[in-house]
Amino acid sequence: MTGYGFWNVAAMEWVKLRSLRSAGWALLGGLAATVALGAVAGYNTRNAAGDPTSNVLAGVALGQVITGVLGVLAMTGEYSSGLIRVTFAAVPRRPLVLAAKALVWGAAFLVWGELAVFASFLLGIALLRAAVPHPSLGDPAVLRAVLTSGGYLALTGLTGLGIGVLLRHSAAAVAVLVGGLFVLPVLVGAAGHSGGKFLPELIAGNSLAAVKPVQGFTWSPWLELGIVALYPLMLLLAGGWLLDRRDA
């Protein structure tokens, strides 16, 4: 396959993804759990002055773990099974393989993420109590909040993929991912540091999924989504650079 181009390699990665039954079941189970969490949050929303949209998108906190861990395993699983050697033997241009993998998995995560957040929104809003305002996708900023939340889930999956490329070890990569998503924001918040507005998990909860402005997160949500996108971009660029300089 040395003469094959990007789309040929992407097709190969698509075949790999489709052959992973465990990934399919994980995405299906994660979808159900993410939507269920949004439904529970909607049913338990009682503050009429709050932000119901943000509440029913609470499942994003779980969804990011699903896509992030699957992103890690998409790369580290090939190292642990030895399949990566076969892949690189067929396609010696390693950064090309990584780019194709990022496209295929990123597209799958985006479709999954948007499906999860739209389902969470519709079911969660349907379960809101009568006294709580019922936002619709036609309301200002509501559709944006849903779309950017789904995009965030895709970017988290690509972040996991980037971490997996750099570390090549599943347990270590998952630990770094979870630490970055959950532990680091807690530490930064406890220290009262303003850097929290640059952390993806805090951006997701306070800007992307929010309809009403949250103190400290007053930039455009689309700009905030761009900040989140820098994380997987830098990780994947570093990973592609390293792939050319170390053994498979």
Backbone bond lengths (Angstrom), bond angles and torsions (degrees), N, CA, C in turn:
res aa  C-N    CA-C-N  psi(-1)  N-CA   C-N-CA  omega(-1)  CA-C   N-CA-C  phi
1 M - - - 1.466 - - 1.518 112.92 -
2 T 1.338 117.50 16.88 1.458 120.34 -176.53 1.517 112.11 -62.78
3 G 1.372 117.44 -25.78 1.447 119.62 -179.15 1.515 113.42 -94.75
4 Y 1.296 118.46 3.82 1.455 121.76 -177.31 1.521 110.79 -78.87
5 G 1.317 115.43 149.31 1.454 120.66 179.82 1.519 112.68 -94.74
6 F 1.315 114.06 -171.68 1.466 120.86 -174.96 1.518 112.23 -59.18
7 W 1.329 117.43 -45.26 1.462 119.93 -174.37 1.522 111.67 -69.98
8 N 1.330 117.04 -28.53 1.463 119.78 174.88 1.527 110.33 -66.64
9 V 1.325 115.17 -41.66 1.468 119.60 179.37 1.524 109.96 -68.57
10 A 1.349 116.37 -38.55 1.468 119.89 177.58 1.527 110.67 -62.00
11 A 1.326 116.98 -39.30 1.465 120.08 177.67 1.522 110.53 -62.88
12 M 1.333 116.90 -38.35 1.456 120.92 177.72 1.527 110.50 -63.65
13 E 1.336 116.27 -42.03 1.469 120.05 178.80 1.526 111.29 -66.30
14 W 1.330 116.42 -33.82 1.454 120.02 177.64 1.525 110.95 -65.32
15 V 1.322 116.28 -40.04 1.461 120.56 176.74 1.530 109.87 -61.90
16 K 1.335 116.34 -41.93 1.468 120.05 178.27 1.525 110.65 -60.03
17 L 1.323 115.64 -47.21 1.469 119.60 -177.27 1.528 110.46 -61.42
18 R 1.320 116.37 -44.77 1.465 120.19 -178.41 1.522 112.38 -65.35
19 S 1.327 116.46 -26.51 1.461 119.87 -178.38 1.523 112.99 -81.41
20 L 1.331 117.08 -9.83 1.469 121.06 -178.51 1.530 109.55 -88.36
21 R 1.315 116.78 91.52 1.463 119.52 179.43 1.522 111.95 -62.67
22 S 1.320 116.31 -34.38 1.464 119.64 -179.12 1.525 111.00 -62.51
23 A 1.338 116.89 -37.51 1.460 120.09 178.56 1.526 110.39 -66.06
24 G 1.333 116.64 -40.81 1.456 120.12 178.47 1.521 112.87 -62.04
25 W 1.326 115.49 -44.43 1.464 119.12 178.40 1.525 111.51 -66.85
26 A 1.342 116.75 -37.55 1.468 120.18 178.74 1.527 110.75 -64.58
27 L 1.316 116.72 -41.39 1.463 120.12 178.48 1.519 111.30 -66.89
28 L 1.330 116.83 -40.53 1.461 120.21 179.32 1.527 111.10 -65.89
29 G 1.344 116.33 -46.05 1.460 119.66 178.20 1.516 111.92 -65.30
30 G 1.341 116.07 -39.85 1.454 120.17 178.32 1.513 112.06 -65.19
31 L 1.334 116.43 -35.98 1.462 120.30 177.38 1.523 110.39 -62.66
32 A 1.320 116.07 -46.77 1.468 120.12 -179.93 1.524 111.22 -61.78
33 A 1.333 116.74 -42.97 1.461 120.39 -178.40 1.523 111.24 -68.46
34 T 1.331 116.94 -39.46 1.459 120.93 179.81 1.520 111.35 -64.53
35 V 1.328 116.47 -44.36 1.464 120.66 178.90 1.524 110.42 -67.15
36 A 1.320 117.25 -40.01 1.464 120.80 179.47 1.521 110.91 -61.89
37 L 1.330 116.84 -40.35 1.468 120.11 179.10 1.523 110.64 -64.26
38 G 1.331 116.54 -40.41 1.462 119.54 176.71 1.513 112.00 -64.17
39 A 1.337 116.49 -38.13 1.458 120.57 178.96 1.525 111.29 -65.37
40 V 1.323 116.39 -43.04 1.469 120.61 178.39 1.526 110.41 -63.15
41 A 1.340 116.18 -41.84 1.464 119.93 179.56 1.518 110.76 -64.00
42 G 1.341 116.56 -39.78 1.458 119.08 177.94 1.518 112.39 -64.86
43 Y 1.315 116.73 -43.96 1.468 120.83 -179.10 1.531 111.53 -63.67
44 N 1.323 116.60 -33.23 1.464 120.47 -177.46 1.530 113.78 -91.93
45 T 1.324 118.41 3.68 1.465 121.53 177.89 1.521 109.63 -76.60
46 R 1.312 116.77 122.01 1.458 121.38 -178.55 1.522 113.57 -123.83
47 N 1.330 117.24 -12.19 1.460 121.10 -176.80 1.525 109.77 -85.41
48 A 1.322 116.38 106.18 1.461 120.94 -177.86 1.524 112.25 -68.02
49 A 1.323 117.35 -19.32 1.463 120.79 -178.73 1.521 111.96 -94.29
50 G 1.314 117.77 2.40 1.456 120.87 -176.71 1.517 113.11 -85.62
51 D 1.318 115.26 -153.46 1.463 121.83 -178.61 1.529 107.83 -121.90
52 P 1.340 117.92 88.08 1.468 120.43 -177.07 1.525 113.25 -58.57
53 T 1.319 117.04 -34.08 1.469 119.62 179.93 1.515 110.98 -60.89
54 S 1.327 116.09 -47.47 1.458 120.24 178.44 1.521 110.92 -61.87
55 N 1.326 116.87 -37.93 1.463 120.46 -179.00 1.527 111.73 -63.57
56 V 1.331 117.05 -47.04 1.463 119.15 -175.08 1.531 111.59 -75.00
57 L 1.334 116.98 -11.54 1.462 120.75 174.57 1.526 111.21 -93.78
58 A 1.320 116.46 17.74 1.467 120.93 -179.65 1.521 112.13 -61.45
59 G 1.321 116.99 -24.68 1.457 120.58 -179.53 1.518 113.37 -63.83
60 V 1.333 117.38 -14.61 1.465 120.88 177.25 1.526 110.32 -58.17
61 A 1.334 117.27 -33.44 1.466 120.88 179.32 1.520 111.50 -59.93
62 L 1.331 116.90 -35.80 1.461 121.05 176.32 1.523 111.16 -82.41
63 G 1.327 116.02 -40.23 1.455 120.43 -178.50 1.518 112.98 -58.74
64 Q 1.336 116.97 -35.90 1.463 119.66 -179.65 1.532 111.38 -65.78
65 V 1.319 117.04 -30.24 1.461 120.10 176.87 1.530 109.66 -69.86
66 I 1.333 116.58 -41.23 1.468 120.76 179.78 1.524 110.49 -60.80
67 T 1.333 116.98 -53.86 1.463 119.43 -177.32 1.525 111.42 -68.58
68 G 1.338 116.90 -37.99 1.460 119.40 -179.50 1.514 112.97 -63.46
69 V 1.322 116.46 -46.31 1.467 120.19 -179.30 1.532 110.55 -67.88
70 L 1.328 117.59 -40.36 1.463 119.52 177.55 1.526 110.98 -64.49
71 G 1.339 116.83 -35.10 1.452 120.15 175.61 1.519 111.71 -62.52
72 V 1.331 116.04 -41.82 1.468 120.77 176.05 1.521 110.33 -59.81
73 L 1.330 115.83 -51.37 1.474 121.02 -175.14 1.522 112.18 -67.47
74 A 1.335 117.28 -25.51 1.458 119.45 177.93 1.519 111.14 -59.79
75 M 1.326 116.75 -28.73 1.462 120.66 179.29 1.524 111.59 -101.59
76 T 1.310 117.74 -50.06 1.464 119.59 -175.87 1.519 111.91 -67.97
77 G 1.343 117.80 -27.94 1.453 120.35 177.62 1.520 111.88 -62.30
78 E 1.320 116.81 -35.17 1.464 119.70 177.92 1.522 111.37 -70.69
79 Y 1.324 116.53 -33.59 1.467 119.07 177.24 1.519 110.55 -69.33
80 S 1.320 117.39 -43.51 1.464 119.85 -177.23 1.530 112.11 -68.86
81 S 1.324 117.29 -31.17 1.466 120.36 -179.67 1.523 112.90 -87.14
82 G 1.323 116.59 -14.73 1.456 120.41 -177.26 1.522 113.27 86.54
83 L 1.345 117.43 -2.04 1.459 120.84 -179.36 1.520 111.93 -63.65
84 I 1.328 116.42 -25.36 1.463 119.47 -177.43 1.526 111.37 -61.83
85 R 1.330 117.43 -32.07 1.473 120.41 179.44 1.531 110.33 -67.41
86 V 1.320 116.01 -39.78 1.460 120.36 177.35 1.526 110.23 -64.31
87 T 1.330 115.40 -42.68 1.465 120.23 -179.80 1.518 111.16 -61.69
88 F 1.334 116.63 -47.18 1.462 119.64 -177.66 1.527 112.33 -72.45
89 A 1.340 116.44 -24.88 1.461 119.31 174.73 1.526 110.05 -69.03
90 A 1.335 115.36 -37.17 1.467 119.86 179.40 1.526 111.56 -76.65
91 V 1.336 116.05 -36.31 1.470 121.26 -178.33 1.530 107.89 -128.40
92 P 1.316 118.95 89.78 1.469 121.62 -176.96 1.528 113.88 -63.01
93 R 1.304 117.52 -21.56 1.483 120.05 179.81 1.534 108.14 -79.11
94 R 1.298 115.64 88.62 1.461 121.02 -171.99 1.534 114.30 -62.59
95 P 1.348 118.52 -43.17 1.467 117.35 176.76 1.528 112.83 -58.80
96 L 1.350 117.03 -30.37 1.455 120.65 177.19 1.523 110.52 -65.00
97 V 1.320 116.17 -40.19 1.464 120.72 177.46 1.523 109.88 -62.14
98 L 1.323 116.53 -44.81 1.463 120.45 -178.90 1.527 110.88 -64.18
99 A 1.333 116.83 -41.78 1.464 119.87 179.36 1.521 111.13 -63.03
100 A 1.331 116.67 -42.17 1.465 120.31 178.59 1.524 110.99 -65.10
101 K 1.318 115.96 -41.93 1.469 120.03 179.10 1.525 110.41 -63.40
102 A 1.327 116.60 -41.40 1.465 120.60 179.53 1.527 111.03 -63.37
103 L 1.335 116.83 -39.75 1.460 119.98 179.10 1.529 110.92 -65.15
104 V 1.317 116.71 -48.65 1.463 120.92 -175.54 1.525 111.01 -65.87
105 W 1.315 116.48 -50.80 1.460 119.49 -179.40 1.527 111.22 -68.99
106 G 1.333 117.11 -37.24 1.457 119.65 178.24 1.517 111.91 -62.30
107 A 1.336 116.92 -41.30 1.465 120.22 177.47 1.522 111.00 -64.91
108 A 1.334 116.57 -41.08 1.473 120.06 178.62 1.525 110.55 -64.03
109 F 1.320 116.77 -42.03 1.465 120.38 178.94 1.529 111.23 -65.88
110 L 1.337 116.78 -36.87 1.460 119.67 -179.27 1.526 110.75 -66.26
111 V 1.321 116.35 -45.78 1.470 119.54 177.94 1.523 110.35 -61.24
112 W 1.335 115.88 -46.36 1.465 120.26 179.78 1.526 110.70 -62.20
113 G 1.331 116.46 -44.64 1.461 120.51 -177.33 1.513 112.57 -63.02
114 E 1.341 116.43 -45.34 1.467 118.86 179.97 1.520 111.13 -66.04
115 L 1.325 116.76 -39.28 1.466 120.27 177.47 1.522 110.24 -61.92
116 A 1.331 116.61 -42.78 1.464 120.91 -178.40 1.521 111.77 -64.45
117 V 1.339 117.42 -45.92 1.468 119.25 -175.72 1.527 111.61 -73.95
118 F 1.329 118.02 -36.09 1.462 118.91 177.66 1.526 110.29 -65.81
119 A 1.331 116.84 -41.95 1.461 119.64 178.21 1.527 110.88 -65.71
120 S 1.327 116.98 -40.14 1.465 120.81 177.94 1.522 110.86 -62.16
121 F 1.323 115.73 -43.39 1.464 119.88 -179.71 1.522 111.09 -63.42
122 L 1.302 117.16 -50.63 1.469 120.25 -175.35 1.524 111.72 -63.81
123 L 1.337 116.66 -43.64 1.463 119.33 -179.42 1.522 110.95 -72.59
124 G 1.342 116.25 -41.83 1.464 119.55 -179.82 1.515 112.56 -62.79
125 I 1.332 117.47 -42.26 1.464 121.17 178.93 1.527 110.59 -66.17
126 A 1.321 116.57 -37.33 1.467 120.01 179.35 1.522 111.58 -64.02
127 L 1.327 117.21 -26.05 1.467 120.98 -177.57 1.526 113.28 -95.64
128 L 1.340 117.08 1.31 1.468 119.46 177.23 1.531 110.55 -63.68
129 R 1.308 115.58 146.86 1.465 120.32 177.29 1.525 109.98 -70.35
130 A 1.311 115.57 157.43 1.465 121.04 -174.83 1.530 112.43 -60.12
131 A 1.344 117.70 -31.99 1.461 120.93 -176.72 1.528 112.90 -76.66
132 V 1.316 116.81 -11.80 1.468 120.97 -177.60 1.525 109.06 -96.06
133 P 1.345 118.36 135.34 1.470 120.21 177.80 1.527 111.14 -57.18
134 H 1.327 115.57 141.93 1.463 121.73 -178.90 1.533 109.05 -108.86
135 P 1.311 118.06 92.65 1.468 119.62 179.75 1.526 111.01 -67.45
136 S 1.316 115.89 155.35 1.471 121.30 176.94 1.516 109.17 -124.43
137 L 1.319 115.88 165.70 1.464 120.38 -179.32 1.524 111.96 -65.75
138 G 1.335 117.58 -15.35 1.458 120.74 177.77 1.515 113.33 -85.65
139 D 1.342 117.82 -9.57 1.465 120.86 179.33 1.529 110.77 -73.54
140 P 1.355 117.24 151.21 1.460 120.36 178.79 1.529 112.04 -55.70
141 A 1.300 116.29 131.68 1.471 125.23 174.26 1.521 114.48 74.70
142 V 1.328 119.31 -11.09 1.461 120.23 -177.71 1.531 110.69 -71.14
143 L 1.323 117.18 -49.60 1.458 120.12 178.82 1.529 110.35 -61.31
144 R 1.320 116.19 -39.46 1.468 120.08 177.20 1.517 111.04 -60.27
145 A 1.329 117.67 -43.12 1.460 121.55 -179.17 1.526 110.86 -61.74
146 V 1.328 116.63 -40.53 1.457 120.17 -179.89 1.531 110.56 -68.66
147 L 1.326 116.61 -45.83 1.460 120.64 -178.20 1.524 112.22 -63.90
148 T 1.322 116.99 -45.04 1.465 119.51 -178.38 1.526 111.64 -69.39
149 S 1.322 117.25 -30.10 1.467 119.75 176.70 1.527 110.64 -66.59
150 G 1.343 116.44 -41.09 1.453 119.56 176.49 1.521 111.60 -65.26
151 G 1.332 116.43 -39.60 1.457 120.07 176.35 1.517 112.12 -63.35
152 Y 1.327 116.13 -36.13 1.468 120.39 177.87 1.524 111.11 -61.63
153 L 1.319 117.16 -39.80 1.464 120.13 179.27 1.529 111.02 -63.35
154 A 1.325 116.86 -38.77 1.466 120.03 177.34 1.522 110.79 -65.57
155 L 1.326 117.19 -41.68 1.461 120.58 -179.56 1.530 111.34 -67.11
156 T 1.330 117.06 -33.25 1.462 119.86 175.86 1.521 110.84 -65.38
157 G 1.330 116.43 -38.72 1.466 119.63 176.10 1.517 111.74 -61.89
158 L 1.322 117.00 -41.22 1.458 120.72 178.54 1.526 111.30 -70.01
159 T 1.319 116.82 -31.18 1.469 119.90 174.47 1.520 109.93 -63.42
160 G 1.328 116.37 -43.73 1.461 119.91 176.24 1.510 111.77 -60.89
161 L 1.334 117.18 -40.06 1.456 121.36 177.76 1.526 110.55 -61.32
162 G 1.331 116.18 -43.79 1.456 119.98 179.06 1.516 113.06 -63.65
163 I 1.333 116.69 -41.26 1.462 120.31 177.40 1.522 110.09 -64.71
164 G 1.324 116.69 -40.04 1.461 120.86 178.56 1.511 112.26 -61.90
165 V 1.337 117.85 -38.49 1.464 121.64 177.96 1.522 110.70 -63.60
166 L 1.325 115.99 -42.34 1.461 120.20 -176.15 1.527 112.52 -71.92
167 L 1.339 117.25 -39.94 1.473 120.25 -173.53 1.527 113.28 -97.03
168 R 1.331 117.64 -31.77 1.474 123.39 177.37 1.525 113.89 62.80
169 H 1.306 118.36 9.14 1.470 122.39 -179.74 1.524 107.84 -127.35
170 S 1.322 116.94 122.31 1.468 121.55 -171.55 1.522 113.18 -58.38
171 A 1.335 116.97 -52.64 1.464 120.25 -175.43 1.520 111.16 -61.88
172 A 1.324 117.00 -44.66 1.464 120.48 -178.84 1.522 110.80 -65.38
173 A 1.334 116.83 -41.98 1.455 120.78 -178.56 1.531 111.31 -66.66
174 V 1.326 117.15 -42.24 1.466 120.33 178.04 1.523 110.46 -64.29
175 A 1.338 117.17 -39.34 1.462 120.45 178.72 1.526 111.01 -62.42
176 V 1.327 116.86 -42.10 1.470 120.47 178.24 1.527 110.50 -65.21
177 L 1.327 116.21 -42.46 1.462 120.39 179.21 1.521 111.74 -60.95
178 V 1.321 116.55 -51.67 1.472 120.63 -178.49 1.528 110.64 -64.75
179 G 1.318 116.72 -38.99 1.454 119.65 177.73 1.514 111.63 -62.13
180 G 1.334 116.59 -41.90 1.455 120.16 179.07 1.512 113.07 -68.33
181 L 1.334 116.90 -35.05 1.463 120.29 -177.80 1.520 113.25 -77.77
182 F 1.343 117.14 -38.45 1.453 119.98 -170.63 1.531 114.41 -117.31
183 V 1.320 117.58 -44.97 1.469 119.79 -174.92 1.521 111.19 -73.68
184 L 1.333 116.96 -47.19 1.461 120.35 -177.70 1.525 112.87 -59.13
185 P 1.345 120.39 -45.08 1.463 119.27 177.27 1.523 113.39 -59.39
186 V 1.332 117.01 -36.67 1.468 120.11 178.60 1.514 110.30 -64.98
187 L 1.317 116.83 -44.24 1.463 121.00 -179.65 1.526 111.23 -64.63
188 V 1.325 115.52 -43.84 1.469 119.68 179.92 1.528 110.16 -64.82
189 G 1.348 116.12 -41.41 1.452 119.74 178.63 1.519 112.49 -64.83
190 A 1.336 116.67 -39.93 1.461 120.78 179.27 1.518 111.22 -64.97
191 A 1.335 115.49 -31.94 1.467 119.58 179.85 1.522 112.16 -82.56
192 G 1.321 116.75 -7.69 1.449 120.63 -179.30 1.517 113.32 67.48
193 H 1.320 116.73 28.27 1.468 121.64 -176.15 1.530 110.21 -84.87
194 S 1.325 116.33 138.86 1.462 120.89 -178.86 1.520 112.75 -72.56
195 G 1.327 117.30 -9.51 1.458 120.73 -179.66 1.511 113.34 -66.20
196 G 1.338 118.19 -8.75 1.448 121.00 179.36 1.515 113.46 -59.88
197 K 1.334 116.75 -25.97 1.465 118.88 -178.65 1.527 112.79 -73.74
198 F 1.329 116.22 -3.90 1.466 120.29 176.03 1.530 112.21 -106.00
199 L 1.319 117.97 2.53 1.462 121.42 -178.87 1.533 109.86 -91.58
200 P 1.331 117.57 128.74 1.474 121.19 -173.76 1.523 115.23 -53.41
201 E 1.330 118.02 -45.64 1.463 119.99 -175.96 1.529 111.33 -64.36
202 L 1.328 117.15 -37.93 1.466 120.66 178.29 1.523 111.08 -72.85
203 I 1.320 116.58 -36.17 1.462 120.20 176.20 1.525 109.73 -61.83
204 A 1.338 116.40 -43.10 1.467 120.55 -178.79 1.519 111.57 -60.48
205 G 1.327 116.73 -46.69 1.458 120.22 -175.80 1.517 114.13 -76.48
206 N 1.327 116.65 -32.41 1.463 119.88 -172.51 1.521 114.81 -103.83
207 S 1.327 117.61 -10.62 1.454 119.74 -178.50 1.532 111.70 -130.36
208 L 1.322 116.88 -58.11 1.464 119.71 -173.13 1.520 112.45 -64.09
209 A 1.332 117.11 -45.48 1.463 120.78 -177.43 1.518 112.65 -89.42
210 A 1.325 117.89 -1.85 1.464 121.52 -175.82 1.527 111.20 -95.59
211 V 1.314 115.97 136.90 1.461 121.79 173.65 1.525 109.62 -90.97
212 K 1.324 115.39 -39.96 1.463 120.47 178.64 1.525 109.59 -91.71
213 P 1.328 118.29 137.46 1.474 121.21 -178.94 1.524 111.73 -57.45
214 V 1.321 115.70 138.31 1.455 122.65 177.40 1.519 108.21 -108.84
215 Q 1.326 117.04 136.71 1.459 121.08 -177.93 1.535 110.77 -55.96
216 G 1.328 115.10 130.29 1.454 120.66 179.57 1.517 113.81 92.48
217 F 1.351 116.76 -10.63 1.464 121.34 -179.93 1.534 108.41 -128.28
218 T 1.316 115.09 63.97 1.461 120.57 -173.21 1.521 113.19 -101.21
219 W 1.323 117.79 0.31 1.463 119.67 175.00 1.520 109.71 -71.30
220 S 1.313 116.30 165.88 1.461 120.66 175.96 1.527 109.81 -60.06
221 P 1.333 117.89 133.84 1.469 119.82 177.93 1.527 112.42 -56.90
222 W 1.329 117.35 -32.57 1.463 119.35 178.33 1.522 110.85 -67.22
223 L 1.344 116.29 -36.52 1.459 119.80 174.91 1.523 109.91 -65.93
224 E 1.322 116.52 -41.05 1.468 120.59 177.93 1.526 110.53 -62.17
225 L 1.334 117.20 -38.84 1.459 120.18 177.04 1.527 110.20 -63.99
226 G 1.330 116.31 -36.12 1.458 120.27 175.60 1.517 112.17 -63.44
227 I 1.329 116.60 -37.22 1.469 120.54 176.87 1.524 109.98 -63.60
228 V 1.330 116.25 -43.21 1.465 120.20 178.00 1.530 110.25 -61.37
229 A 1.331 116.66 -38.75 1.461 120.99 -178.14 1.524 112.42 -65.01
230 L 1.326 117.14 -23.36 1.464 119.61 179.72 1.528 111.93 -65.28
231 Y 1.320 117.42 -30.29 1.468 120.59 -178.12 1.529 111.64 -63.42
232 P 1.348 119.45 -56.78 1.466 117.79 178.69 1.523 112.39 -64.89
233 L 1.335 117.32 -33.16 1.460 119.72 179.74 1.521 111.10 -60.96
234 M 1.323 116.71 -47.94 1.468 120.17 -179.44 1.519 111.61 -66.52
235 L 1.345 116.64 -40.19 1.466 120.23 179.55 1.526 111.66 -64.81
236 L 1.321 116.44 -41.97 1.464 119.94 -178.69 1.525 111.35 -71.25
237 L 1.321 117.46 -37.07 1.467 119.67 176.43 1.527 110.44 -64.36
238 A 1.337 116.15 -43.28 1.465 119.80 177.37 1.527 110.45 -64.87
239 G 1.324 116.11 -39.77 1.460 119.89 179.04 1.517 112.17 -64.46
240 G 1.335 116.71 -41.76 1.454 120.08 178.02 1.518 111.91 -63.99
241 W 1.310 116.59 -37.68 1.463 121.60 178.22 1.531 110.66 -64.99
242 L 1.339 116.34 -42.83 1.461 120.24 -178.89 1.535 112.34 -70.80
243 L 1.327 116.91 -33.64 1.464 119.49 -178.98 1.530 111.75 -57.82
244 D 1.311 116.62 -32.65 1.463 120.26 -179.84 1.521 112.76 -79.34
245 R 1.329 116.97 -6.02 1.468 120.10 -171.99 1.524 113.99 -123.40
246 R 1.319 116.94 11.55 1.459 119.02 177.05 1.513 109.19 -146.92
247 D 1.328 115.05 163.79 1.461 119.92 -179.57 1.505 111.18 -71.12
248 A 1.335 115.42 154.67 1.471 120.46 178.57 1.515 110.16 -66.77
